[in-house]
């Protein structure tokens, strides 16, 4: 009897935790949308400008703090996904992207850019703060956008950001029917990013 009661209590606690996570996630996105609307931020890199790489974006976030590889991956993912959502008009014609030659895979611990992952040491260990030069393209509206991403999502841990992405359809759709602990290198659809983040 005690075991059954414990299981019921555990189930109630998990449900409550999920509701709390969902609430804060919705609040996080709501605040982000308000900031974007108030600043009328539409970020488009003009032709002829130097293009950003995933390493440029990662280095920008690395100047903010020492962080886990997991947190860095999620910050870069949210920057990439929200840029697509805010700077394209339709899901079938995604031309404006934050950085070139970048894809995210639906790994067990959330979205991961394999190129960035392979470059960074120690897997999900700690990534040192970056003290080098930032790509000069990261200025003006681009810098404002990335700062907004960091202000919105940077207050969360890597684990919290992982939990958030696990509740979102781009990662869920890419995972398909895989078990929670089953590895996957399925690409997360940019169309799904556009549709999902525009729906919030």
N, C-alpha and C positions, 0 to 999 in steps of 0.2 A: 504494500500500500504506500509506504514511504517513497519507494522507488518511482511509482506512478505519479505521485504528487510532485516529486522532484522534476520528472520529465515534463509535466505540465507547466511547472514554474519556469523551467528552462526555455520551453517553447514560447511562453508569454514574454520572457525577457528578450529572446531573439527577435520576436515580432516588434517589440517596442524599440529595440536598437535599430532595426531596419527602417521604422517610421521616422526615428530621429535623424538617421543618415539621409533619408529622402528629403526631410524638411530642410536640413542645412544645405543640401545640394541644390534644392529649388531656390532657397534664399540666396545662395552664392550666385546662381545664374541670373536671378532677378536683379541683384545689385549690379552685376556685370553689364546686363542689358541697359539699365538706367544710365550707367556711366558712359557706355558707348553712345546712347541716344543723346545725352547732354552734350557730349563733345563732338557730335556729328562725325564720328570717326569712320571714315571709309578709306581704307589703306590700299592704295594701288601703286605698285612700283612701275614707274614709267619705262618705256623702251629706252634702251641705251644705258640704264643704270646698272651698276654692279649687282648681280644676283646674290642672294644669301644661300648659304649651305646650312645643313642641319647642325654643323659644328659651330657656325656663327651664332645661331639661336641658342644652342646649349651653352656656349661661352658667355653669352649675355646673362643668362640665368645664374651661371656659376660665379659671376662677379658679386652676386647678392649674398651668398652664404656658402658654407660647407654643407653639403647635402648628400644623401644616399643616391646611388645610381638609379634606384627605383623612382625617387622623387624627381630627379632630373628628366628621366624618360617621360614621366607623366606631364611635367610642365611643358616640355617641348611638344608633346602630343596635343595638349589643349591649345597651345599657341597655333599649331598647324591646323587643327580641326576648326577652331573658331575663326581663323583667318579665311578659310574656305567658306564657312557659313556666312560671314559678313561681307565678303568681297566677290561673290558670284551671284548671278541672277537665277540660274536654274540648275538642277542637279545633273542634267544631261550635257551641260556645256561648262564644265569647271576648267577655267583657264588661269584664274588668278590663284597662285599658291605662294605661301610664305617662303618656301625654299625649294630649290630644284632637286630632282632625282631623290625624292624622299618618300618612303613608304613605311607603314606601321603594320606589324604583325600582331595577331591576337594570341599572345603568350598567356601562360597560366596566371601570371601576376599582372595582367593588363596589357595595354598597347605598348609595343616596343619597336623602336627603329633599330633594326639589326646593325646597320652601318655604324650608328652611334654607339651601340652596345659593344660591338667588337673593338671600337677604338678606346673606350674607357676601361681602366684597369679594375680588377677585383670584383667583377660581376655586380652584385648588389651591395657592395661595400661602400665606404665613404669616398666621395669625390672631393678633392681639394678645391679650395676657392681659386678662381682664375684671376691672375693679375696681369695678363697680357693685353694686347691691343684688341679692341672691338672693331669689327667691320664697319667702316664709315657710313655704309648704307643704313646702319641702325642709328637713325637720327630722326628728328621731327615726328611724323605720324607713326612711323614704324616703331620708334623708341617708346612713344606714348602707348601704343598698342601692347607691346611686350611688357611694359611696366604695369599696365592694367591687368594683364594675365597674371603677373607675379603677385600683384596686390590681392587679387581675387583667390588664387589657388596656392600661393606660396606659404600661406599660414597653416596649411595642412601638411601632415607627415606623408612620406611615401606610401605607407600602408593605408592611410585614409584616402589618398588619391586613387590608389589601386581599388579600394572598395567602391569609390564613386564610379570609376570606369566600368566595373563589373555590373553595375546597375543600368548601364547605358546600351542602347541598341547597336551602335556600330561594333563594339567589342562582342556583344552577345551574338549578333548575326554572323560575324566572322568565325566565331567558335563553333557554330552549328550544334551538333548533338554530342560534342566531346564531353567526357567526364571532367569535373573541375580540375583534377590533377594531371590530365592528359596533355602532353605537349602539342603545340600547333604552330605552324608557320603561315597559316592562312592570312592573306592581306586584308586589312580593314578597309572597306570601301569608302572612297572619298564621297561618293553619292550618299552613302549612309550618314557620313559626317555632316554633309550639307543639310540633309533632311532632318536629322535628329536635333542638331543644335539650333536650327531655325525654328523648331517646334517648341522650344523652351520659352 
